[in-house]
Amino acid sequence: MNANNPRGTFVVAHGAWTGGWSWQRVVDRLQAHGHRMLVPTLTGLCERSHLAGSEVNLDTHIADIVNEITWKDLHGIVLVGHSYGGIVAMGVAEQVADRIASFVFIEALVLADGQSFADLAPGWELEGLLTEAPPSAPGEYKNDADRLWVDSKSTPQPTATITQKLRITDAFQRIANKTFIVAKHGGFEETANRFRSDPTWTVREIASGHDVPIDAPDELTAMLEDAIPN
């Protein structure tokens, strides 16, 4: 931790079909420890679903996070990307890398320049302005009541956020402190293995399903605190 700023400031790009509400358990825990965590709901989703329109795309979601950082004068932040939010975080790093002290992927989608979310799911039928959330199945969460709760609050995702190509260099790779958190029951082991052989990354495992902030908030809170640079 920085001696002049002993507590951390976290900014989160959340996953698809969800909103800032899905991180509340972790927000509560980090705030109780004196940290600051901001999880803005991305445009067109959940409490901002009334803003879903044809103009909402990946650039919009990147701007959501960039503006959160810029307009609130945030520096030395831990930028967190969960699932689809990993794509967003990579785009954010292109614009405000100088404000990011640490970069954390959690079960994150990782794209190359010129790829889209849709490219990771060949044959995915994407028609219309919005794309419905994929159906969940029993066993995806430690507590099935959580699964039903998440299903009840998920909203359709603006399709252009899924189909727009990401344009990046390697800005996120140049951030000094980088962590990939992989869930034992999340399905991102292959992605995590790409970083295990890279000495500039720390890979950590967590006993959880893919929706880590809901499944394992205590363990995730501790790992995020470890990501605050010294």
Stockholm file with secondary structure:
# STOCKHOLM 1.0

chainA/1-230         MNANNPRGTFVVAHGAWTGGWSWQRVVDRLQAHGHRMLVPTLTGLCERSHLAGSEVNLDTHIADIVNEITWKDLHGIVLVGHSYGGIVAMGVAEQVADRIASFVFIEALVLADGQSFADLAPGWELEGLLTEAPPSAPGEYKNDADRLWVDSKSTPQPTATITQKLRITDAFQRIANKTFIVAKHGGFEETANRFRSDPTWTVREIASGHDVPIDAPDELTAMLEDAIPN
#=GR chainA/1-230 SS CBTTBCSCEEEEECCTTCCGGGGHHHHHHHHHTTCEEECCCCTTSGGGGGGCCTTCCHHHHHHHHHHHHHHTTCCSEEEEEETTHHHHHHHHHHHHGGGEEEEEEESCCCCCTTCCGGGGSTTCCCCSSEECCCCCCTTSSSSHHHHHHHHHHCCCEEHHHHHSCCCCCSGGGGSSEEEEEEEEESSCHHHHHHHHTCTTEEEEEEEEESCHHHHCHHHHHHHHHHTSCC
#=GC SS_cons         CBTTBCSCEEEEECCTTCCGGGGHHHHHHHHHTTCEEECCCCTTSGGGGGGCCTTCCHHHHHHHHHHHHHHTTCCSEEEEEETTHHHHHHHHHHHHGGGEEEEEEESCCCCCTTCCGGGGSTTCCCCSSEECCCCCCTTSSSSHHHHHHHHHHCCCEEHHHHHSCCCCCSGGGGSSEEEEEEEEESSCHHHHHHHHTCTTEEEEEEEEESCHHHHCHHHHHHHHHHTSCC
//
